[in-house]
Amino acid sequence: MLDLMLKFGPFQLFPDRGLLLKGGKPVALSSRALDILAVLLEKDGEVVSKQELMARVWPGTVVVDASLRVHLVALRRALRGEHGEASYICNVSGRGYRFVEPIVRQWPDPRRPLAMNSLPAPILRLIGRADAVDALVRELPARRLASVVGGGGIGKTSVALAAGQQLAAGYADGASFVDLSPLTDAALVPAALAASFGVSVLAEAGERFLLQYLRAKKMLLLLDNCEHLVAGVAALVETLLRHCPGVHVLATSREPLGVEGEWLYRLPPLAAPPPQQMQQMQATRQPATAETAAAVLVFPAAQLFVERAAAALGEFTLSDADAPLLAQLCRQLDGMPLAIELAASRIDLFGIAGLAARLDDCLSLLTRSRRTAQARHRTLRATLDWSFELLPEAEKIILRRLAVFAGGFNKEAAVVVAAGDGVSEREVLEGLENLAAKSLLNIGVDGGQLSYHLLQLTRAYAKEKLDGSVDARARPAPQAAPPQLERAVPGAVHYATS
């Protein structure tokens, strides 16, 4: 298959890859819209009837005219862009559609092997992650190994794919993607990576094949969801980097790989309106105005909710009256993209006010997801289950005991609350470090000292685990904090652990 590139204006279409670039960056379009564009470009200015378009884009399928119109509207919007560029596609009354911009066709050099690109094309627009993508695009070529690290549902895969699509053109032999989440044994990783190249090998021969195949190649490997196989993946990545100098690796994981030379990008939550902004807005005691909604929509967490709510309802506009409620909802959901998307999918049942009122039971509420989503991303609880089940037993106990802290705490307070009943002080201190590395505990600095806190969603999950544990059954109600805990964190409560 020849990797033809069709260039017009600032755009490049690679029909065989199903990829449209604008200024080197992928344009988010459905596969149907890209197929429509490919047909119009193929005809190079000739009129294409709607019947021919539908036959080419939906072969062997009966579709209504409305389906074609929907994808054409999306295609024209993408080509028009933010600054009102020409849409390139014109209607010919009673006959169909034609592409009106000059097209340049570029074929690959037949003397060199074709570069591959198995990175999935983006479907949805990436919101609020430009800084993360830019950092990866800037650093990976020099670093060779970059890991996007963060908690479940934070958007690691989307960010890595967006960066990978921008980087792929810089690798002579292309880019390859492999999702490791279905694997249960690290010994299968080399064979899975080989399969992403279209090669089937036995598991025991996988690493040997990779070393031979990649030794002279300049290629980007995107390894997604490494956390449950982290030791085996780390060993393989280190071997490949040492013996295949043209190979660069972009990984996503809930904890670092721990390989020499690894550059970490800890992906933060999406920015949400801070409480003080809402308080200032309320303190003016002015009637709600359009600026109130506009102020909230400056923040990516709110933008994501509104875009996904519009997809769920067909149309959605944030009102000034609902803006403070959306700000509260985004804060309660910690700016986690998955949680925000799940909440937006329930807006048809509850509305913003109903969602905000019900988020005390967010783990039960946020359960509706895309049918094609991976199992661990179909509910908020499933996402947290994936991380929790990877923990050793001592860290599970420590995490659930830390749920008694509604705010920040220091290591001394953590020891008072979590040590005892089979968990030593040393295990608690090591557990704090490990839970932070695994993106289940956040670290900050307060008064020159390290402080820790659980995100609200993680705390709700850990509290649920605590309430069902032997710790809670031993003494079901919280009691006043002992003096040493009260000195460390005033106002804390304590579950007895013995």
N, C-alpha and C positions, 0 to 999 in steps of 0.2 A: 504494500500500500504506500503510495507516494504522499509525502507530507506537504501538500499544496498549501500555500498561504495566499489569501486574497486580501489585498490592501486597498482601502478607500478612506480618504480623509485621515483622521487620527486612528482609525480602526484597522485591526488585522484579524481576519477570520481563518481558523485552521479547521476546515470542514471535517477532516478525518479524526481530529481530536475532540470535536464538539466544543471548541474554545474560541471565544471572542475577546480580544484584547483592545483596550483603549489606552494609548500612551504606555503600553507595556503592562497594564494592569487588567486583570480579568473583569469582564462585565457580567453581572449576575443576570442570566436569562434562562428560561426553561429550555429543555431540549427541543420542544416543538417550535418555539420561536427561532432557535438557531437553525433548525431544518428549513423553516420558511425563508430565512435570510440566505441560506446556502442555495436554495432553488432560484431565488431572484438574482443572486450574483452569477449563478451558472448561466442564466439566460442573457446576462450582459446587456441590459437595456431593452430587451424584447418584452412585450406584454405577456403576462402569465395569467391565465384565467383562474378564478377561484376554484373551479372544478379540478384543474390540473394541480393546483397547490394542495388541495385536500387529498387528491389521489397520491401525490408524492410524499406528503408528510404523514398521512394516516393510511398507508397502503392496506387494502383489504378490509377497511373499516368504514362503516357508515357514520358520518359525523354531520352535525348541523352547522349552518353558516355561522352561528354565534361563536362556536369554538374557534373558528379561523379568525373572526373579528377580535376576540379577546387576546389572542397571541399576537396579532398584528398591532394592536394598541400598545401592548407591552414592548414589542420590538421597536416601534416608532419612538416611544418614550425613552428607551435606552439609547437609541441613536441620536435623539435630540439633545439629551444630556441636560446638565444644570444651567448652561449658559445659552440655551436656545439655538444650538447648531441645527443645520438642516436635517430633516428627517430622512432624506435620501429615497424614500418610497412614495410614489404618487399613485393615485387612483386614475384609471382610465375608464371613464364612464361607460358602463354597459359591457366592458370587455375584461377588466381585471386590474392587475397591478404591474408596475415596472420600476426597476431600480434606475435612478437618474444620475448617479455619480460615476465618474470614470473609475475603472477597476484596474489595479495592477496585479498580475499573477506572477508569483515567484515559486519556482520549483526547487527542491533540494538538490544539492550537488550529487550526481550519481556516483561519484568516485569515493564517497565516504558513507559508512553505514548510517541509516536513519536513526535519529535520536528518538527514544521512546518517552512517553509521558503517561503514566497510569494514575496521576493524581486526579481524584474526582473533581469535576467542575462544580463551582459553587452554585447553589440554587437560590439561596436567600441573601439579601444584602447584609454585609457585616457592619454592625453599628458600634461605634465607640471604641474601635480597636486599631485605629490608624497608627497610633504610637507604637503599639506592640508589633504590628506587621513591619513597620519601618525599621524598628530596632533589629528584628530578625534578619531582614533583607540586608541591613548594613553590616551586621556582625558575623553571620554564618560563613560568608566566603573566606574570611580571614581566620575564623576560629576552628572550622571543620566540624565541630560538634556543638550543637545548641539544643537545649531541652526547655520546652515550655512546661512549666510546673504549676499546678494549682489544684484546687479541690474539684470534686465531681460537679459537672454542670456549669463550670465557669467559662467554658468555651474554648478549651485548648485546641481541639481538633480544627475548629473553624479558623482560628488564628493561624495555626500551622499550615493549613491548606492554602490560605490566602497568601502567606509568605512564600510557600513552595511554588505556587503558580507564577509569582513574580520572579523567583529565582531560577526556575527550570530552564529558561532560555539561555542561561549562562553556563550550562553544562552540556558539553558536546554530545554526550551519550544519554542525556535526558534525565528524567526523574521517575522514581518508582515509589508507590505507596503500599503499605501493608498494615492492616488493622490486626493487632495482636490479641484483642479482647476475646475472640472465640477459643484461643489456645489455652490448654491447661498444663502444658509441659514445655519448659524452655527448650528442650531438645528438638522441638518441632519448629522453632523460630527460623533456622536456616532454610528449611524446606519451604516454609511459608514465604520467605523473602524471594527464594528462587521462583516460586510460583507467580510472584508479581512480575517477573520477567517473562512469563509464559513458558517456563521450563519446569518439568516435573522430575524431582529427584527423590531418592529414598532419604529418610531422616538422617541416617548414619553417614550419608555422603554429602549432606547439605553444606556443611562448612567448607569442606574441601572444594566443592563446586564453586561456592561464592568466591573463594580466594583466587581460583583460576579465572573465573568469569570477570571479576571486578579489578583484577590486578592492574590492567592497563587502561581502564576506563575512567572517564571524568563524569561523575554521576552523583545525583542527589538522592539519598534514601530517606523517606519519611516513615518513621516507625511510630505508629499510633497506639496509645494505651499500653504502656510498658509496665505499669506498676505491679501487676500480679506476677510478673516474670522478671523482675528488675535485675536480679543477680545474673541470670543467664543472658539477658539482653546486654547487660553491661560487658560481660566477658566477650560476647560476639562483636559488639561495637568496637571494643578496644583492639581486638584482633584485626578487624577490617581496617581501622584507621592506621594501624602500624604497617600493614602489608599492602594496602591499596591507596597510594598517595593521592589519587584523583577523586576519591570518594569522600563526600561530606554527608553528615547525618543530622537530620532534624527529628527530634523525638518529642513525644508528649507523654507525660506521666504525672501521677499524683505525688511522686517523690523523685528526687534527682537520681540519675543513673550512678553517680559516684565514679565516673571514669576520668582519668587524667586529662586535663585540658577542657573539660566540659564547661560551657558557658550557659548559665541559668537565666531564664527569664521567668520570674514568678508573676503569673498573670493575676492581676488584682480583679476584684469585682468591678462591674460597671459603675461609674460615678452616678450617685443619686442625690437629689436635693438634700442638703444638710438641714438638720432641725432648726438651726438658727435662722436660716432663710425663711422658713415657714413662720417662725415666730415673729420675724420682722414684718412679714406680709400681714400677719394677723394684727400686729401692734398698730398698724396704720389705721385700723378700724374704718377703712374705706370700703365701699361696695366692690364686689368682684369685678374685675375688668379684664380685657383681653390680655393685658400684660401679665396677669397672674398665670394664665395657661402658657404664655410664651416663656415666662421665667422658668417654669417647671420643665418645659420641653427643651431647654438648653442642655439638660443632663441626659446622657445616653441611656440610662436605665428606663427613663420615662419614654424616650424615643422608641426603644425596643417594644415596650408595652403597647404603645399606640399603634405601631406598625403591625404587630401580631394581632391586636384586637381588631384592626381594620380587616385583616385577612380572615378572622373568624366570623365577623359580622357582615362582611362585604363592604362596609363603610363605617368609619368611626372618627369622630372629631372630639378632642378633649375640650370640655367646657370649663369656664372659669370656676364654676362652683365645684367641679370635681377635681380641679388641679391639686388642692391641698391633700385630698384623699389619695390621689395617685402618688404624691410625694411620700406620704406616710407608708403606702403599700410598698413602694420601691425600697424604702429604708428597712421595713420589716423583712423583706426578702433579701436583704444584704447585697442588693445589686447583682444577684446571681442570675445570669441569663436564662438558664433552664427553668428556675423557679418563676421568673417573670413571664416566660413563654407559657408555662403551664397555667399561671394565673390568668393570662390574657385569653387562653382557650376556654376559660369558664365564665367569661364576661357575659355571654348570652344567657346564662342562668341567673347570675347574681348582680351584674352591674358593678361599677367600681366601689360604690358604698357597701354593697353586700360582701364583696371580696375583702375589703379592709376590715369589716366587722367580724369576719370568720377566720382571719389568719392566725388566731390563737391556736387553731387546730390545723395548721398549714400542712402537716404531713398527711392528713386524711383528705384535705381539700384538693391538693394539687396532684391529681391522679390522671388527668386526661392528656394524652400526648398523641403524636402522629403514629399511625399504625406501623409505619416502617421504621420507627425509632428503635434503637437497640434496647433490649429488655431493661438494662440498668438505667435508662433514661426515660422510661415510660411513666415513672412516678418519682416524686421527690424522695420518698422513703427507699425506693429501690436504688437510687443513686448513692444514698448514704449507706445503705446495706453493703454495697460493693466495697466501699472503703473500710467499713467496720469489720467485715469478715476477713479482710486481709491482715488485721492486727493480731499480734500474739496476745495470749490471754491476759497477761499483766496489763498491757496497754488498753485492752477493752475495759478492764476494771477501772483503771485510772481515768479514762475518758468519761465514763458514766458518772464517777464520783465528782469530777470537776463540774458537772452540770449544776451543782448547788450554787455556783457563782453566777449571779446575774450580770456582773460587770467584770472589770479587770481584777487580777490577783497576782501576787508574786510567788516565788518558789517556796518561800517559807509557809505561806498559806496553803499552797498545793500539797505540801508534805503533811500538814496537819489534817487536811481533809482526806487525802487519798492513801496515805500509808496505813498499815495495819491489816490484820486479817489476811495474812499471806503475801502482802505487798510491802517490800522494804522501802526505806527512805531512798536508798540508792536507785531502786527501780523507778520510783516516782520521778527523781531528777532526770534519769535517762529517758523516762517516758515522756517528759515534757519536751525534751529535745527531739525525740523521734516523732511525736505527734505533730510538732511544728513542721518537721521535714516532710511529713506526709500530708500536709495541707489541711489538717484537722484542728489546728490550734494556731492562733495568730500571736506574734511577738511584737511588742512595742517597747518604747523607753519612756518611763515616767519618773521624773525627778532624778535622772541619771541612773536609774536602775531598770533592769529588765522587768517588764510586766507581760502578762499573758491574758488573752480573752478568747472565748468561743464566739464564733458568729452565731446570730440568733437561731438560724436554722439548724446548725450543728448542735447547739445547746438543747433545742427542742427535742432532737433525736436522742441525744445522750440522756436527757431527763426521762424520756420514755423508757430507755433501757434501764436507767436507775430505778424507776418506779416498779419495774418488773423483776428486779434482781433480789438476791438474798440480802443485800445491804438495806434495801427499803423494807423488806419483810421483817428484818430483825428489829427495826424501829420505824414504823411507817410514816411518822410525821417528823419534819425538821425540828431541831431543838436549838436553843440559844448557842451561839458559838462559844467555844472555850476561850479563856483569856488570851492565849497565844495567837489564836486565829483572829480574835477581835482586834488585837494590836496590829496584826498584819493587814487585815482588810476589815475596817469597821463596818458593821451592819451585816456581815456574812452570816449565813446559816449553815448548819452542819448536820449531815446524816451520820448517825453512829455506824461504825463499821466493825464493831465487835460485840 
